[in-house]
């Protein structure tokens, strides 16, 4: 669902709802990517969703003895007399939708795909409506189904017994559900429907990708040149991220002049994802609209619209490409992570394991973070020549030091250096490895020249690499180059606006403003970092210094107390000898003085 709460609008408040208490079998169905679909084609999506309800969902609900309890714009809650009826209904709905999507005569670039969750438990019945934790649980449950899939709770699995064969099920393991303290065991059901075959992934299991030339609806020489150049530039930028296998622009050119069904692209080019769109004249310039699609289901995962001044169409090409890459790369990673989480362990690729590690690295829980290293080790064993998990393992050690979780920072630093250099030896254009080496040279070796050489290599290899821009901003800030540091930190934030470690981006932007002498802005960004990760000691240290610099001494001392609760062994003398980051003497002196004003011990 698009909202945080279930359809009935309740959230864990069942006990406050008057009504008859009984056991019910309930199913939630939710439209995948509803907001994105509506943004792309609101009238068409609404019309198709209403048709799907009247032609398939409502008749099948009645046929299986059920009733639709409640509806929202993007989903529905249904009740059934028993579990068998509910599961048969879910299978029938998903089968009917998939057959319609895969009908060659019904090409639809924006298909409607559902996730369905089935649960049973005690509810409160008030008139025709149902309330209670069981309803809330089912609302959270469906979000863990794959698009076009069905997920059931452990209670349903137990109640069905032998009626569900083991071969039909795949356990998702303990899963966190929003609003519930304990993890839940969930199971997906094989829907036994027509599937689109795609070729095996390339080395490491990287997802495959195609970028099609924009459909030029005006057919002008200038716009046609832009449409083709756009595809080449986006494809090159994506390839440089080293997280996608991107087919050549020459191969994608076979679709020039039309917007094909995404599934057709998948069959023709053997890719899992495709980016395609159109360019047309609009009042005041040109409109560029693009959408990222899954070629198995045709599902739209992300969409973007951009307006361009006709006098700046080529001047803005780099900015447009940067914006597109920043938007779609995280969505591909998120889609691949969901797919990896549902795979059996013995079928996971090195890329799958790397994605699971990245998910764990963003956690504020130390044990979860530590588990990420195990998945990276497994990925390195699975594909020794695959640089991506090696580079992320180097980054893991670096982040471990930064979060204050390393029992031996020197040892972690040495391991990070070894891994980053190994990744570079395997892949001389691995921007992540170069960026990590640059940051380590700054923080651990105090060698800003070597650091900037590494950052230059990272940005030469991948000009749109968000982490390289962000980490290089820190080195420049420590050198006293505040203006350039702010520019780079802001660019890193724009290139990865939904970064799972966003608190780190905010922290580095705050450092840049501090170096610039803009303490109020430094406070603002460090506050945002602390909100995202209140247990990040480095953020609290920087926030205390920025508050002191901004003349807020009382608040600086309060934050200093919070910092010492996390780092009780901290002393200014030890910090000044080995960890104080600034190179420029006046900044070193000012930073140390601001920390003293925050009440930190000598």
N, C-alpha and C positions, 0 to 999 in steps of 0.2 A: 504494500500500500504506500501511497505517497505521504500520508500523514504518519505521525508517531504512534497514534492510537489505533485500535481496531475499529471496525465499522460501526459498532454500537456506541462508540464514543466513551466507553468506560476504560479505566486502566487500573486494575488491581483493586477496585472498590466494590467488589461483588457483595460484600457483607452489608453495604448500605442500600442495596436495592431490594425493595419488598417484592415478594412473589413466591410462587411454588418452586420448591427445589426438587430437581430430578436429574437423572443421567441422560445425556443426549449424545448422539453421533453427529459431528459437525464437520463441514469442509469449508475452507477458504479458497477462493480462486482470485488471483490478482494478475492484472495486465502488466507484462514486463515492459519497463521503460516507458510508462504511460506519459509522463511529463515531456520526455523528449519527442515522442510520437505526436503529441498534441501541438508542440511547438513547431513541428515540421509541417503538419497538415491537420489542423484542428477540425474543420468540417468533415474531411474524409475519414479520419479516425473515429470521430463520434458516430458517423453513419455506419461504419463497419462494426463498431462495438455493439450498437443497438441491433444490427442485423444478426450478429453472432448470438446475442441474447435470445432474440425472438425465434431464430431458425434452428438453433442447436441447444443452447443451454437450458432454456425454459422447458422445451418439450422433453428433453432427456431427464431433467429433474423430476417432472411429473411421472414419466415412465418408470423411474426407479423409486417411486413412492416418496419422494422428498418434497421439500418446499423451500423457496428462497426467503430467508428470514430478513435480510437487510441488504442494501446495495449502496455503494458509493460510486464516484465517477469512474474508478479504475478497478473495481472488484466487487465481490459479493460473498455473503455468508449463507450457506445452505445447511439444512438439517435433513437427516435420513432416518428411516426406521431401524436400520441395523448397519453394521460395518460392511457387510458384503455389498449391500446396495450402494453405499457411499463410494466404495472402491471401484465397483463396476461403472458407476457414474463418472468418476474421475478418469478412468481409462477411456471411456467412450468419448468424453469431451476432448481429451488430448489427442486421441486417434483421429477424431473428426477434423480438428483444427490442423493437424499435421498433414492429413491427406489433402485438405483444401490448399494449404501453402505449397505443397509439392506438385499440385496439378499444373502441368506445363502450359495449359491454356489460360491459367489465371495468374498472370504475372503481376505481382503487387510489390513495389519497392518498400512499402511500409506495412508489413503484415502484423496482425495482432497475435501475440503468443501469451499463453497463461502459465503461471505457476500455481499448483494446487497442493494444499496441505490438509490432511485428514487426522482428526483427533477425537477422543471420546472422554467424557468426564462430567462432573456435576455442574449444572447450570441453574440459574434462577430464571424462571419464566414469568414475564409480566406481559399479559396480553399476547400479541404475536411475536414479541421480541425476547431474545435470550441475552443474559448477562453472566458475568462471573469469570474467574481465573481460567477456566477451561476455554472460554471464548478468546480471552486475551492470549492464551498459550497458542491456540490455533492460528491467531493472527500473526504471531511471530514465526510460527512454524513454517508457513508457506514460503517465506523469503529465502529459505535454505534449499528449496527445490531448484533444479536446473530449469532454464526456460524450456517450456514444453514438457516438464517433468512433474512427478508426484512424490511428495515426502510424507511419511507417517511418523507418529510418535511411538515411543517404546510401548506405551499402553495398548495402542492398536496392534502392534506386532505381537504382543503377548496374547491378546484376546483372540486374534485370528489363528494362532497355533499353527497346525499343519496345513491350514488352508492356503497359506502363503509359502511357496517353496523357497528354499535358500537361494536357488539360482536366480530367483526373481528380485532378490533384495541386495542392497549394498549398504552397509552401515557407514554412517557419516562420523561416528564416534561421538564423544562428548562435545556438545555445541553450546555456546553461550547464547541465551535468548534475552533480549532487552527486557528489563523489568522483572526478571526472575533470578534469584540469587544462585540457584544450583544449575549446573550444566545439565543438558538433556541429551539422551541418546536418541538419535533420529535415524531413519532408514529411508532410502529412496527405492522406488519400485520401477522395474523395467517396464516401460509402457508398451513394448512390443509393437512399435510402429515403424513405418518406412523411414529409413535414415539415409542421409546424403553421405556418400563415401568421399573422403578426402585423402590425399596422399600422406605418407608418413612425414613427420617433421624432419627438417635437416638436422645437422649435428647439434647435439645438446638439447634437442627438442624445441628449438625456438619456434614461435608461431610464425606462420607464413602470411605475407601481406602483399597486396597490390594497390597501386594508386592509379586511377584512371584519369585520362585527360578530362578537364571540365567540359561539359556540354555547352558550347557557345551558341546561344540562341539568337545572337545578332549576326553571326557569320562575318564579322568585320575583320580585316587583316590584323589590326592591333589586338583585338580581343582574342582572336584565334591563336596568335603568338603567345599571349599571356596564358591562355588555357593549357597549351602544351607545356610551356615552361614551368607553370605551376606544378604539374604532375611530376616533372623531372626533379624540381627542387625539393618537393615534399618527400619523394622517394629517397633522394640522397640524404636528406636530414634524418629520416627514420632509420636508414641503414647505418648511419654513423652512431646511433644510440646503442648499437650492438645488442639489442634485445629483440629484434625482429629479423626474419629472413625476407627481404624485399625483392620481388621479381623485377626485372629490368623494365624501364619505361618503354623500351621497344616492344616488349611482349604485351604490355598493357595497352599499347596504341591500337590494338585490334578492335577496341571498343570505342574508338574516337567517333564522335558524332551521334552518340546515343547513350541513354541511361539504361543499362541492362538490369535484369533481375540479378540480385547478388548471388543467387545460387548458380546461375549460368556462369558467372565469373569464376566461382569456385570450381566448377566442373572443367572449365576451359584452361585455367591457369594453375589449378591445384593448390589454391591458397585458402586459408581459413578466414581471413578478414579482407575487406576491400573498402577503400575510401573513394567516393565518387560524389559528383555534384554538378552544379550548373552555374553559368555566368550569364547575366542578362542586364540590359539597360533598365534602370529605374530612375525616377525623378531625382535629378541632382547627381547622377553618376552611374555606377555599375553595382549590381548586387551579386555577391558570391555566396552560394549556399552549398554546404558539403554535409555528408553523413557517413558515419562509420558503420558498416554492416557485418554481421556474422554470415558467412556464405553457406553455412549448414542450414540455418533456420530462416535466413533472410531478415533476422531481427536487427533493428536499428539500435545500436549501442550508444550513439552520441551524435549530435548534430550541431551545426554552427552556421550563423548567417553574418556576413560582413558587408558593409557598404564602402565603396571606394570612389573617391573623387576621380573623374576621368582624366584630369591633368596629372594625377599622381599614380596612375595605375601601375607603372613599372617601378617608380620610386618606392612604392609601398609593398612590392612583391616580397621582399625579405621579411618585413613585419608580418605580412599575412601568413607566410609559410611558418614563421616562428609561432604565431598564435595557433595555427592549426595543429602543429606538432605538439605544442604544450597541452592542447585539449584532448587529442586522441590517444597519445601514448599511455597516460594513466588508465584510460578506459580499457585499452587492450590488456594492460597488466592486470586490472581488476577482473576482467572476464576470464583470463587465463588462470588467475588465482582461484576463482570459484570452481573452475573445471578441475584444477589440480587437487583441491581439497576433497573432491568427491571420488578421486581415483583410489583404487586399492594400492597399498604401498608398493607391491611388487611390480606395478605397471607404471609407476611414476618415472618421468624422464629427469635428467639433470636439471633442466629448466624448471620443471614442476617443483623439484626440491628447493631450487633457488628462490622461487616465488614464495614458497611457504616460509623460508628463512627471512625474506624481506618483510613479510607480514609480522613475524615475531619480533624482528628488530625494532619495529615501530612501537612495540608495547612499552608501557611504563612499568611493567612488572619485571623484576630482575630475573626470576626463574624462567619466565617466558623468553626474555631476551637471550638468556644463556642457551636455551634450546635451539635457537637459530643456528648456532655454530655447528650443532650436530647435523642439521640438514645440509649446511654448506659443505661439511666434510663428506657426506654421502654423495653429494653432487660431484665433488671433485674426484671421488673414487669412480663414480659411474662414467664420467667423461674427463679423463686427465688432461686432454688437450682443449678443453672448453674454458675460455678465460673468464667468463662472466662470474661463476661462483667463486673463483679464486680472488678476483678483484673485490667482490662483496665480502669475502672473508677478511681481507685486509681492512676494509672499511669497518667491519664488525669490531676488530681489535681497536681501531681508532676511536669508534664511538664508545666502546667500553671504558677507555681511558677518560674520555670527555665527560661521561656520566658519573665518574668517580666510583665505578664498580670494579676496577682492576685492583687486585691485591698486589700486583707487581707491574706498575706502568712501564718500567724499562723493558721488561720481558714482553709485554703486549706490544710495545712499540717496535721492538726488534722483529717480532713475528709479523707485524703489519708490513714492515719494510720488505721482508723476505717474500711475502705473498704478493704484494703490489708489484715488485720487480719481476716475479715469476709470471704474473698476468701480462705485463708489458712484453716480456720475452716471447710469450705465446702469440700475443696480438699487439703489434706496435702502434695500433690506432685505438687502443682501449682508453677512452677518456676517463672512465671511473678510476682506473688504476693510477693514471697520471695525477688526477686531482687528489687522490688519497696520498700519494707520495708528496705532493706539494704541501698539503696540510701537515703531514708528519714532519717534513723538513722545517716548517715554521714552528710548530709546537714543541717538538722534541729535540731537534738539532739546532734550532735558532739560526737557520741558514736561509735568509730571505731570498738571496740570489738563486739558490738551487730550487727553492719553492716556486718562484715566479717562472723559471724555465719549465718546470713541470706543468704549471697551469697553462702556459703558452702552448705546450705540446697537447694538453687536453683539449683546449679550445680550437687548435688547428685540426685535431682529429674529429671533433664534434662541436661546431660553433653554437649549437643550441643545447648544450649539456648543462642543465640547471645547477647541478652540484658543483661543477667546475667554476661557474660564475660566483656561486655563493661562497665557497671556500676561499677563492682568490680574493674576495672582498675583505675577508678577515686579515689576510696577510697585508694588504694595502692599508687597512685601518691601523694595524700595529706599526706600520711604517710612517703613519701620520698623514696618509693621503686620503683624507676623509671624503672629499667630493667623489673621487673615483670609486672608493669603497662603497659609498651609498648607491651609486649608479649600478655597480655590479650586483650588489645584494638585492636591489629592486628588480633587476633583470632576472636573477635566479628565481625570485618569487613569482614573477610573471610566467616564467617558463615551466613552473611546476606549481600551479595555484592550489592543487589538492594534494600536496605532498604529504605522505603519511608521517613524516617527521617535520611537520610544519613549525613546531616550536623552535627547532634548530634554525630554520630560515629567519624567523622573527628575532632570535637571539643575535644572529650575525648582522642583521640590519640594525639592531640596537647598538652593537659594537661600532658599526660604521658611523652612526650619528654621534656616538660618544667621542670618537676620534675627531670628528668634525667640530666638536664643541657645542653641539646642539643637544644639551642634556635633557630638555623636555621631550624631544622626539626619542631619545635613547630610552627614557623612562617609559614612554608609550609602547615601544616595541618590546621591551623586556617584560612589561606587564602582560602583553599578549602571549609572550612565550611562556610565562609562569602560569597563565590560565590554562594553556594547552598541556603543560607538563609541570605541575606544582612541585614535583619531587626532583627536578633537575637542579642540582646544587649550583652549577656554573651560572645558570640564569639568575638565581637569587643573588649570587655574588656580584654579577654585573648590574643587576637592578639596584642593589644597595649603593654601589659606587655612583650610578647615574642619579639616584635620588639625592645623595650627598652633594654631587656636583650641581644639582638643580636647587640646592638650598633647603631641601626637605629633610632636615636632620633627624627629626623624631621618627619619621617613617623609614628612613634609611636604617636607623638602629633597630627598628622592629623587624625589618627584612633581614638584618644581620643576625638577629636571634634565630629566625627561621633557618638561615643558612647553617649556623653552628649546630642546630639540632640534627642536621644531616651530616655535617663534617665537624664533629666535636674536637678532632685533633688538629684543626687548622691553626696555623700561626703565620703572621705576616712575614716573619723572618725567613721561614722555610719557603713560603710561596714566592717571595722576592728572589730567592737564590735560584729556584729551578722552574717555576711555573708562570711567573708574571709575564704576560704575552707581549707587551708593547716593546718595540725596538727603540723608538724615539725617546730620548731621555726625559724631555718635559712631560710626555704622556705617561711614562713610567712613574715619575714623581707625583703627578697629579692623581693617577689611579691609586697609588699606595696611600696618598693622603686622604682620598675619598673613602677608602676602606677603613682607615683609622677613625674617621668621623662617623663611620657606621658602627663603631664599637667593637670591631674585630680585634682579637688579642695580638700583641706583639710576638 
